[in-house]
Amino acid sequence: MVVTVRSLGLNGIAGYAVSAECFLSGGLPAFDIVGLPDAAVKEARERVRAAVKNCGSKYPVSRITVTLRGTEQALNQLILQTERLEVTRQIFELDPDKSLQRELLLLKVACDAGNRAALREISSIYKAKIIDLSPDSMIFELTGKPDKIDAFLAMLRDYDILELCRTGVTALERGGKHQHMQKPAQEVGEAQLPLPGTHCH
């Protein structure tokens, strides 16, 4: 979606029109302004962000799942600091007993006629898919809990692993729509409001 933000600038006592065109798409809620390396250009970045929001256009929402290990104090500190970020909509903790966690693994292993059958048997036990097969390698795809991924990798530790890619954990709560999904988006502070007269089409 393309959003055009229009405003006015001042040069002494003279005024001039300013137009900024933004393309909003999926991904992390951030953008850059391309222009001269001037402080005014960098400051305009936040003004454009605020103007787009205040004109009714919505940034696409991205959900990020973070797995942490630490004390309760460290967890609370991280939540407080992340909540202060302007791009953060909300933060909530997932109870492992009330949520589903999954991770995706892509694994390329060197193989030959001597060990191909053993690799097939291991993949069958863990329900891993063989998504590519060549004379000298096999690529496995496995989805499951992190413990399952770790166990599968441990079984293949003695083989020649050529490449490995893990997505990291993603999770959803069990049941219907939860309360955190109905919280309003974080409001933009007064300091980030656009200049008077700013409007968009």
C-alpha positions in Angstrom: 0.0 0.0 0.0 1.3 3.4 -1.0 0.7 6.4 1.3 1.4 10.0 0.4 2.0 12.5 3.2 1.9 16.2 2.4 3.1 19.0 4.6 4.7 22.5 4.4 8.3 23.6 5.2 9.7 27.0 6.0 12.8 28.7 4.5 13.1 32.0 6.2 9.7 33.6 5.8 8.9 31.7 2.6 7.0 28.4 2.6 7.2 25.4 0.3 5.3 22.2 -0.2 6.7 18.9 1.0 5.5 15.5 -0.3 6.7 12.1 1.0 5.5 8.9 -0.5 5.8 5.7 1.6 5.2 2.1 0.6 3.8 0.0 3.5 4.5 -3.7 3.4 5.0 -6.7 5.6 8.1 -7.1 7.7 9.6 -5.3 10.6 7.8 -2.0 11.4 10.6 0.3 10.3 11.6 2.4 7.3 14.3 4.7 6.0 14.2 8.0 4.2 16.6 8.3 1.3 18.1 11.8 0.8 21.0 14.1 1.7 23.0 13.1 4.8 21.6 16.0 6.8 20.2 16.1 10.3 16.9 17.5 9.0 16.4 14.5 6.8 17.0 12.1 9.8 14.5 14.1 11.9 11.9 14.0 9.2 11.9 10.2 9.4 10.0 10.2 12.7 7.7 13.0 11.5 6.7 10.9 8.4 6.1 7.9 10.6 3.8 9.8 12.9 2.0 11.5 10.0 1.3 8.2 8.4 -0.1 6.8 11.6 -2.2 9.9 12.4 -3.7 9.9 8.9 -5.3 6.5 9.6 -2.9 4.3 7.7 -1.8 1.3 9.7 1.6 -0.3 9.6 1.5 -4.1 9.1 1.8 -5.9 12.4 4.6 -8.5 12.8 4.7 -11.0 15.6 8.1 -12.1 17.0 8.5 -15.0 19.4 11.5 -14.8 21.7 12.8 -17.6 23.9 14.5 -16.5 27.0 16.4 -18.1 29.9 17.0 -16.1 33.0 15.7 -14.9 36.3 12.2 -13.4 36.8 13.9 -10.0 37.4 15.7 -10.2 34.0 12.5 -11.2 32.2 10.5 -8.3 33.8 13.3 -5.9 32.9 13.3 -7.0 29.3 9.6 -6.6 29.0 9.6 -3.1 30.5 12.4 -2.0 28.1 10.7 -3.4 25.0 7.4 -1.9 25.9 8.9 1.5 25.7 9.8 1.1 22.1 7.5 3.1 19.8 7.2 0.2 17.3 6.0 -2.2 20.1 2.3 -2.9 20.1 2.2 -5.3 23.0 4.2 -8.0 24.9 2.8 -11.1 26.5 4.2 -14.3 28.0 3.3 -17.7 26.7 2.6 -20.5 29.2 4.2 -23.7 27.8 1.3 -25.7 29.1 -1.2 -23.6 27.3 0.5 -23.0 24.0 1.9 -24.8 21.0 5.5 -24.4 20.1 7.1 -25.4 16.8 10.4 -25.0 15.0 11.5 -25.8 11.4 14.8 -27.5 10.5 16.4 -27.9 7.1 19.4 -30.1 7.2 21.8 -31.2 4.4 23.9 -34.3 5.1 26.6 -35.9 3.0 25.7 -39.5 2.0 26.7 -42.4 -0.2 25.5 -45.9 -1.0 26.9 -47.1 2.3 25.0 -44.8 4.7 21.9 -43.8 2.7 19.7 -46.6 4.2 20.7 -45.7 7.8 19.9 -42.0 7.2 16.5 -43.0 5.8 15.8 -45.1 8.9 16.7 -42.2 11.3 14.5 -39.8 9.3 11.6 -42.2 9.4 11.8 -42.6 13.2 11.6 -38.8 13.7 9.1 -38.3 10.8 11.5 -36.1 8.9 10.9 -35.6 5.2 13.5 -36.1 2.6 12.9 -33.1 0.3 16.0 -33.5 -1.9 18.2 -36.5 -2.8 21.4 -36.4 -4.9 24.2 -39.0 -5.3 26.3 -37.3 -2.6 23.8 -35.6 -0.2 20.3 -35.6 1.3 18.2 -32.7 2.6 15.8 -33.3 5.5 12.9 -31.2 6.6 11.7 -31.6 10.2 9.0 -29.7 12.1 8.5 -30.1 15.8 9.3 -28.9 19.3 12.9 -27.7 20.0 13.6 -30.9 22.0 12.7 -33.1 19.0 14.9 -31.0 16.7 17.8 -31.3 19.2 17.3 -35.1 19.5 17.3 -35.5 15.7 20.5 -33.5 15.4 22.1 -35.6 18.1 21.4 -38.8 16.2 23.1 -37.3 13.1 26.1 -36.0 15.0 28.4 -38.7 13.6 27.5 -38.0 10.0 28.9 -35.2 7.8 26.5 -32.3 8.1 27.0 -29.9 5.2 24.5 -27.2 6.0 22.0 -26.5 8.7 19.2 -24.0 9.1 16.8 -23.6 12.0 14.0 -21.0 12.0 13.8 -20.7 15.8 10.6 -21.2 17.9 7.2 -19.8 16.9 4.2 -20.3 19.1 0.5 -19.8 19.5 -1.9 -20.1 22.4 -4.4 -22.9 22.6 -8.1 -22.2 22.4 -10.0 -19.3 21.0 -9.1 -15.6 20.7 -7.2 -14.4 23.7 -7.5 -11.1 25.6 -4.1 -9.8 24.4 -5.4 -9.9 20.8 -8.0 -7.3 21.6 -5.8 -4.7 23.3 -5.6 -1.4 21.4 -2.4 -0.5 19.6 0.1 1.7 21.5 -0.6 5.3 20.9 1.9 7.7 19.4 3.2 10.3 21.9 2.6 14.0 21.5 6.2 14.6 20.7 5.8 12.5 17.6 2.8 14.2 16.2 3.2 15.7 12.7 3.3 19.5 12.1 0.0 21.4 11.9 -1.5 21.2 8.5 -0.2 17.8 7.7 -2.6 15.6 5.8 -2.4 12.6 3.5 -4.3 10.9 0.6 
